[in-house]
Amino acid sequence: MRELLTMWKNTRMIVLTALIAAVYAAVLIPFKAIPLVPGFTEIRVAQVIPPAASLLFGPAAAWGVAMGNLLGDIMGSTFGLGSLFGFVGNFLLGAIPYMLWGRLGPLSSNQEPTMRGSKQVAEFLIVTVASGLACAFMVAWGLEVLGLFPFTVLGSIIAINNVLLPAVLGPVLMALLYPRVKRWGLLWSDILDPADIGAGKTGGLGAWIMLLASVVGWALCLFLSLGGGGQLLMPGFAQGGQGGAVTVVAAGAPVALLLLAGLVLGRARTDLSQRGKKAA
């Protein structure tokens, strides 16, 4: 996690953050005119950007995607209390892919994300699903906490937005961009000083915590929001959107803490691109 904080000492990472935020917001804003849930979410073609940006630019993508989403809310007239959870959710959307890549044991290809083999494509799909569901959970749970909207609707729509298009177009985008970005020396692991990148033996643990918290947490809250286990919504929710599902709010709190813990324990791998350089 250290690089998520120390990157602000690096001018090139700051520039990349600003560029990612600008591009993400620029693609988001026009589609605000096609809302799926007015005032909360819309068709988001821009979701193809975060997984690829994360694997290429690491921490710059995490901050850039979060800031770009916030800028999109402000410029698209959807800014509100829920934007705080949108910021955190989109931060996870940009941070999780690069932190999970190469850290999932048998689920990892242990190769650079060049998308030249089926194992790499499979790993890309895994990290895309994990980050997409983490974002969907955080935003939908946050709005449930605020009593603004039920998890069932937003949790489902955001998950589809975050996973479907990136899963289809993401590998193609990575295959086109990764070799070029690497050749230009703009991979995040090439830009940052090694001393500013987190080190330690907790990378695998953090990655698995984030993966399981994302998938299981989202699925659990969706199940509870649908009335699973015979749980009931708080009185008044159906009438005016006030309050929220008690069980969803309660179950989501430890999931949010686990995602934070996974982020803190996570240690991104930087040796994969270096191996590629030595072999070239």
C-alpha positions as CSV (number, residue, x, y, z in Angstrom):
1,M,0.0,0.0,0.0
2,R,3.0,2.3,0.5
3,E,3.1,3.3,-3.1
4,L,-0.5,4.6,-3.0
5,L,0.8,7.3,-0.6
6,T,4.4,7.9,-1.7
7,M,3.5,8.3,-5.4
8,W,2.6,11.9,-4.6
9,K,6.4,12.6,-4.4
10,N,6.8,11.6,-8.1
11,T,5.9,14.2,-10.7
12,R,5.3,11.7,-13.5
13,M,2.9,9.8,-11.3
14,I,1.0,13.0,-10.5
15,V,0.7,13.8,-14.2
16,L,-0.5,10.3,-14.9
17,T,-3.1,10.6,-12.1
18,A,-4.4,13.9,-13.6
19,L,-4.5,12.4,-17.1
20,I,-6.4,9.3,-16.0
21,A,-8.9,11.5,-14.0
22,A,-9.5,13.7,-17.0
23,V,-9.9,10.9,-19.5
24,Y,-12.2,8.9,-17.1
25,A,-14.4,11.9,-16.4
26,A,-14.5,12.9,-20.1
27,V,-15.9,9.5,-21.0
28,L,-18.3,9.4,-18.0
29,I,-19.9,12.8,-18.4
30,P,-21.6,12.4,-21.8
31,F,-23.4,9.3,-20.6
32,K,-24.8,11.0,-17.6
33,A,-27.6,11.9,-20.0
34,I,-28.5,8.1,-20.2
35,P,-29.3,7.3,-16.6
36,L,-30.2,3.8,-15.4
37,V,-31.1,5.1,-12.0
38,P,-31.6,8.9,-12.2
39,G,-29.2,10.8,-10.0
40,F,-27.2,7.7,-9.0
41,T,-25.8,5.7,-12.0
42,E,-25.9,5.5,-15.7
43,I,-24.5,3.5,-18.6
44,R,-20.8,3.6,-18.0
45,V,-18.7,2.9,-21.1
46,A,-15.8,4.4,-19.2
47,Q,-15.6,1.3,-17.0
48,V,-13.3,-0.3,-19.6
49,I,-10.6,2.1,-18.5
50,P,-9.9,1.2,-14.7
51,P,-8.7,-2.4,-15.0
52,A,-6.2,-1.6,-17.8
53,A,-5.1,1.6,-16.2
54,S,-4.5,-0.1,-12.9
55,L,-2.3,-2.8,-14.4
56,L,-0.4,-0.2,-16.4
57,F,-0.1,2.7,-14.0
58,G,-0.8,1.2,-10.6
59,P,-1.5,3.8,-7.8
60,A,-2.0,6.6,-10.3
61,A,-5.0,4.7,-11.6
62,A,-6.4,4.3,-8.1
63,W,-6.3,8.0,-7.4
64,G,-7.1,9.0,-11.0
65,V,-10.2,6.8,-11.3
66,A,-11.5,8.0,-7.9
67,M,-10.9,11.7,-8.8
68,G,-12.3,11.2,-12.3
69,N,-15.5,9.7,-10.9
70,L,-15.8,12.6,-8.4
71,L,-15.3,15.1,-11.2
72,G,-17.9,13.3,-13.3
73,D,-20.4,13.5,-10.4
74,I,-19.8,17.3,-10.0
75,M,-19.9,18.1,-13.7
76,G,-22.8,15.6,-14.4
77,S,-25.0,17.1,-11.6
78,T,-25.0,13.8,-9.6
79,F,-22.8,15.1,-6.7
80,G,-24.1,14.3,-3.2
81,L,-23.3,12.4,0.0
82,G,-23.1,9.2,-2.0
83,S,-20.2,10.6,-3.9
84,L,-18.0,9.9,-0.9
85,F,-18.7,6.2,-1.2
86,G,-18.3,6.6,-5.0
87,F,-14.8,8.0,-4.4
88,V,-13.8,5.0,-2.2
89,G,-15.5,2.5,-4.5
90,N,-13.7,3.8,-7.6
91,F,-10.4,4.0,-5.7
92,L,-10.8,0.2,-5.1
93,L,-11.7,-0.2,-8.8
94,G,-8.4,1.3,-9.8
95,A,-6.3,-0.2,-7.0
96,I,-7.3,-3.9,-6.8
97,P,-6.3,-5.1,-10.2
98,Y,-2.6,-4.2,-9.9
99,M,-2.4,-5.3,-6.3
100,L,-3.9,-8.7,-7.1
101,W,-2.0,-9.4,-10.2
102,G,0.5,-12.3,-9.6
103,R,-0.6,-12.7,-6.0
104,L,-3.4,-15.3,-6.2
105,G,-1.3,-18.5,-6.2
106,P,-2.8,-21.1,-8.6
107,L,-5.2,-18.4,-10.0
108,S,-2.3,-16.3,-11.2
109,S,-0.4,-16.6,-14.5
110,N,2.9,-15.3,-12.8
111,Q,3.5,-13.4,-16.1
112,E,3.2,-9.9,-17.3
113,P,-0.3,-8.8,-18.3
114,T,0.4,-8.9,-22.1
115,M,-2.7,-11.0,-22.7
116,R,-0.7,-13.3,-24.9
117,G,-2.0,-16.5,-23.2
118,S,-5.2,-17.9,-21.8
119,K,-3.8,-17.8,-18.3
120,Q,-3.2,-14.1,-18.5
121,V,-6.7,-13.5,-19.9
122,A,-8.2,-15.6,-17.1
123,E,-6.3,-13.7,-14.5
124,F,-7.4,-10.4,-16.0
125,L,-11.0,-11.6,-15.7
126,I,-10.5,-12.5,-12.1
127,V,-9.0,-9.2,-11.1
128,T,-11.6,-7.3,-13.1
129,V,-14.5,-9.2,-11.4
130,A,-12.9,-8.6,-7.9
131,S,-12.4,-4.9,-8.5
132,G,-15.8,-4.4,-10.1
133,L,-17.6,-6.2,-7.3
134,A,-15.6,-4.3,-4.6
135,C,-16.7,-1.0,-6.2
136,A,-20.3,-2.2,-6.6
137,F,-20.4,-3.3,-3.0
138,M,-18.9,-0.1,-1.6
139,V,-21.2,2.3,-3.5
140,A,-24.4,0.3,-3.0
141,W,-23.7,-0.4,0.6
142,G,-22.8,3.2,1.2
143,L,-26.1,4.4,-0.3
144,E,-27.9,1.7,1.8
145,V,-26.2,3.1,4.9
146,L,-27.4,6.6,4.0
147,G,-30.9,5.3,3.3
148,L,-30.8,6.7,-0.3
149,F,-31.3,3.5,-2.3
150,P,-31.6,-0.3,-1.8
151,F,-28.5,-2.4,-2.3
152,T,-30.4,-4.8,-4.6
153,V,-30.8,-2.3,-7.5
154,L,-27.5,-0.4,-7.4
155,G,-25.5,-3.4,-6.4
156,S,-26.6,-5.3,-9.5
157,I,-26.4,-2.4,-12.0
158,I,-23.0,-1.2,-10.9
159,A,-21.6,-4.8,-10.9
160,I,-22.8,-5.3,-14.5
161,N,-21.4,-1.9,-15.5
162,N,-18.1,-2.7,-13.9
163,V,-17.6,-6.2,-15.2
164,L,-19.3,-6.9,-18.5
165,L,-17.7,-4.3,-20.8
166,P,-14.2,-4.5,-19.2
167,A,-14.3,-8.3,-19.4
168,V,-15.0,-8.1,-23.2
169,L,-12.8,-5.2,-24.2
170,G,-10.2,-5.1,-21.4
171,P,-7.9,-7.9,-22.7
172,V,-7.9,-6.3,-26.2
173,L,-7.0,-2.9,-24.7
174,M,-4.2,-4.5,-22.6
175,A,-2.8,-6.4,-25.6
176,L,-2.5,-3.1,-27.5
177,L,-1.3,-0.9,-24.7
178,Y,1.0,-2.9,-22.5
179,P,4.0,-3.5,-24.8
180,R,3.9,0.2,-25.8
181,V,3.7,1.6,-22.3
182,K,6.5,-0.8,-21.2
183,R,8.6,0.3,-24.2
184,W,8.1,4.0,-23.2
185,G,9.1,3.2,-19.6
186,L,5.8,4.4,-18.2
187,L,4.8,1.3,-16.2
188,W,4.2,2.3,-12.6
189,S,6.8,-0.1,-11.4
190,D,9.4,1.5,-13.7
191,I,8.5,5.1,-12.6
192,L,8.5,4.7,-8.8
193,D,11.6,4.4,-6.8
194,P,11.8,0.8,-5.4
195,A,12.1,2.3,-1.9
196,D,8.7,3.9,-2.3
197,I,7.0,0.6,-3.2
198,G,5.5,-1.6,-0.4
199,A,7.5,-4.7,0.5
200,G,6.9,-7.6,2.8
201,K,5.4,-11.0,3.0
202,T,1.8,-10.1,3.3
203,G,1.0,-9.5,-0.4
204,G,-0.6,-12.8,-0.9
205,L,-2.7,-12.6,2.2
206,G,-3.9,-9.1,1.3
207,A,-4.8,-10.1,-2.2
208,W,-6.9,-13.1,-1.0
209,I,-8.6,-10.9,1.6
210,M,-9.6,-8.4,-1.1
211,L,-10.7,-11.1,-3.5
212,L,-12.9,-12.9,-1.1
213,A,-14.2,-9.8,0.6
214,S,-15.2,-8.4,-2.8
215,V,-17.0,-11.5,-4.2
216,V,-18.4,-12.9,-1.0
217,G,-19.3,-9.5,0.5
218,W,-21.1,-8.4,-2.6
219,A,-23.0,-11.7,-3.0
220,L,-23.9,-11.8,0.7
221,C,-25.3,-8.2,0.7
222,L,-27.3,-8.9,-2.5
223,F,-28.7,-12.0,-0.9
224,L,-29.7,-10.2,2.2
225,S,-31.1,-7.2,0.3
226,L,-33.3,-9.6,-1.6
227,G,-34.8,-10.8,1.7
228,G,-32.6,-13.8,2.1
229,G,-32.9,-15.6,5.4
230,G,-36.3,-14.0,6.0
231,Q,-34.7,-10.6,6.9
232,L,-37.0,-7.6,6.8
233,L,-36.3,-4.0,5.7
234,M,-36.5,-1.3,8.2
235,P,-39.9,0.3,8.6
236,G,-40.4,3.3,6.3
237,F,-37.9,2.2,3.6
238,A,-40.5,1.1,1.1
239,Q,-42.6,4.2,1.7
240,G,-40.0,6.9,1.5
241,G,-36.5,5.5,0.9
242,Q,-35.5,6.3,4.4
243,G,-33.5,4.0,6.6
244,G,-32.2,0.8,5.0
245,A,-32.0,-2.9,5.3
246,V,-30.6,-3.6,8.8
247,T,-29.0,-6.8,7.8
248,V,-27.3,-5.3,4.7
249,V,-25.9,-2.4,6.7
250,A,-24.7,-4.7,9.5
251,A,-23.2,-7.4,7.2
252,G,-21.5,-4.8,5.0
253,A,-19.6,-3.1,7.8
254,P,-17.1,-6.0,8.3
255,V,-16.8,-6.5,4.5
256,A,-15.8,-2.8,4.2
257,L,-13.2,-3.3,7.0
258,L,-11.8,-6.4,5.3
259,L,-11.4,-4.5,2.0
260,L,-9.5,-1.8,3.9
261,A,-7.4,-4.5,5.7
262,G,-6.6,-6.2,2.4
263,L,-5.6,-2.9,0.9
264,V,-3.2,-2.2,3.8
265,L,-1.7,-5.7,3.7
266,G,-1.5,-5.9,0.0
267,R,1.9,-5.8,-1.7
268,A,1.9,-5.4,-5.5
269,R,4.4,-7.6,-7.4
270,T,7.0,-5.6,-9.3
271,D,9.3,-8.4,-10.5
272,L,7.1,-9.6,-13.4
273,S,8.0,-6.7,-15.7
274,Q,11.6,-6.9,-14.6
275,R,11.7,-10.5,-15.7
276,G,10.3,-9.5,-19.0
277,K,13.1,-6.9,-19.4
278,K,15.8,-9.4,-18.6
279,A,14.4,-11.9,-21.1
280,A,14.1,-9.3,-23.9
